[in-house]
Amino acid sequence: FQGASVSLKIPIEFISVILLPIVGNAAEHASAIVFAMKDKLDISLGVAIGSSTIAMFGIPFCVVAGWIIGRPMDLNFQLFETATLLITVLVVAFMLQEGTSNYFKGLMLFLCYLTIAASFYVHMGPCEVEDKVPKHHRYRTWIKEVNLLKLVVYAL
């Protein structure tokens, strides 16, 4: 991903969190939309949530496989990624709480996704911060990230 990130001038976090899941799960997204258009919300939610349960198994499996083959992999998420995951889980839980759906809820989820995508596009990862920012300015960069997270929370 680093070659594509450098050549396209797109942050690697944006590619790995936003673009890769869209392209990789395009068939699942299409089938979920088709089932939702046919008023089969339970099947649509099953398709959407089923892929996330596979990821819940796949990520720890990759970490263990990395240990076995001698390639260190960890689940060291930074503050920005952790807060984004927490906010996403809360928003989806509130949307699914009633068990009904309408266009306004879909629009709200889509706008939340666009907000998260835009924030990952402008977010600087820890490697980029170390390369571009002098050591005495890193605290200011951390403050900017916290303010960016506040903006995402207020937008949701």
C-alpha positions in Angstrom: 0.0 0.0 0.0 2.9 2.4 0.6 3.7 2.6 -3.1 0.2 3.5 -4.0 0.0 5.9 -1.1 3.2 7.8 -2.2 2.3 7.8 -5.9 -1.3 8.9 -5.4 -0.5 11.2 -2.5 -3.2 9.6 -0.4 -2.6 8.7 3.3 -2.1 5.0 3.9 -4.7 5.0 6.7 -7.3 6.3 4.2 -6.5 3.5 1.7 -6.5 0.8 4.4 -9.6 2.0 6.3 -11.8 3.5 3.6 -10.9 2.4 0.1 -9.8 -1.2 0.7 -13.1 -2.2 2.5 -15.2 -0.6 -0.1 -13.5 -2.4 -3.0 -13.0 -5.7 -1.1 -16.6 -6.0 0.0 -18.4 -4.6 -3.1 -20.4 -7.7 -3.7 -21.6 -7.8 0.0 -22.5 -4.1 -0.2 -24.5 -4.7 -3.4 -26.3 -7.7 -2.0 -27.2 -5.8 1.2 -28.6 -3.0 -0.8 -30.6 -5.4 -3.0 -32.1 -7.1 0.0 -32.9 -3.8 1.7 -34.7 -2.6 -1.4 -36.8 -5.7 -1.3 -37.8 -5.0 2.3 -35.8 -7.9 3.7 -34.0 -5.9 6.4 -33.1 -8.9 8.5 -31.2 -10.5 5.6 -29.6 -7.2 4.7 -28.4 -6.7 8.3 -27.2 -10.3 8.4 -25.0 -9.7 5.4 -23.6 -6.4 6.7 -23.0 -7.7 10.2 -21.7 -11.1 9.0 -18.7 -9.6 7.3 -17.7 -7.7 10.5 -17.9 -11.0 12.6 -15.5 -12.6 10.1 -13.2 -9.6 10.6 -13.4 -10.1 14.3 -12.0 -13.6 13.8 -9.6 -12.7 11.0 -7.7 -9.9 12.8 -6.6 -12.0 15.8 -5.8 -14.9 13.5 -3.4 -12.6 11.5 -1.7 -11.5 14.7 -1.2 -15.1 15.8 -0.1 -16.1 12.3 2.4 -13.2 12.4 3.8 -14.5 15.7 4.2 -18.0 14.2 6.1 -16.9 11.1 8.2 -14.3 13.0 6.7 -11.1 11.6 5.6 -8.9 14.5 2.0 -7.7 14.2 0.2 -6.0 16.9 -3.2 -4.3 17.5 -1.7 -1.1 18.7 -4.4 1.4 17.7 -3.7 5.1 18.2 -6.1 7.5 19.9 -7.7 8.6 16.6 -8.5 5.1 15.4 -9.8 3.9 18.8 -12.1 6.9 19.2 -13.4 6.5 15.6 -14.1 2.8 16.3 -16.0 3.7 19.5 -18.0 6.4 17.9 -18.9 4.1 15.0 -20.1 1.3 17.3 -22.2 3.7 19.3 -23.8 5.3 16.2 -24.6 1.9 14.6 -26.0 0.6 17.9 -28.3 3.6 18.2 -29.5 3.2 14.6 -30.2 -0.5 15.1 -31.9 -0.1 18.4 -35.5 0.2 17.1 -35.2 -2.4 14.5 -36.7 -0.2 11.8 -35.1 1.8 9.0 -35.9 4.8 6.9 -34.2 7.1 4.4 -33.3 9.6 7.0 -31.4 7.0 9.1 -29.6 5.8 5.9 -28.7 9.4 5.1 -27.3 10.0 8.6 -25.2 6.8 8.4 -23.9 7.8 5.0 -23.0 11.3 6.2 -21.2 9.7 9.2 -19.2 7.6 6.9 -18.3 10.6 4.8 -17.2 12.4 7.9 -15.0 9.5 9.0 -13.6 9.2 5.5 -12.7 12.9 5.4 -11.2 12.8 8.8 -9.0 9.8 7.8 -8.0 11.6 4.7 -6.6 14.6 6.6 -5.4 12.6 9.6 -1.6 12.3 9.9 -0.4 8.9 11.1 2.3 8.6 13.7 5.0 7.9 11.1 4.0 11.0 9.1 4.0 13.1 12.3 7.6 12.0 13.2 8.8 12.7 9.7 7.2 16.1 9.1 7.0 17.7 12.6 9.9 18.8 14.8 9.9 17.2 18.2 8.9 20.4 20.0 5.7 20.8 17.8 4.4 17.2 18.3 2.3 18.3 21.3 0.5 20.8 19.1 -0.1 18.0 16.5 -1.6 15.9 19.2 -3.9 18.8 20.3 -5.0 19.2 16.6 -5.9 15.5 16.5 -8.0 15.8 19.7 -9.7 18.8 18.2 -10.4 16.8 15.0 -11.9 14.0 17.1 -14.1 16.6 18.8 -15.2 17.9 15.5 -16.2 14.3 14.3 -18.1 13.7 17.6 -20.0 17.0 17.2 -20.8 16.3 13.6 -22.3 12.9 14.6 
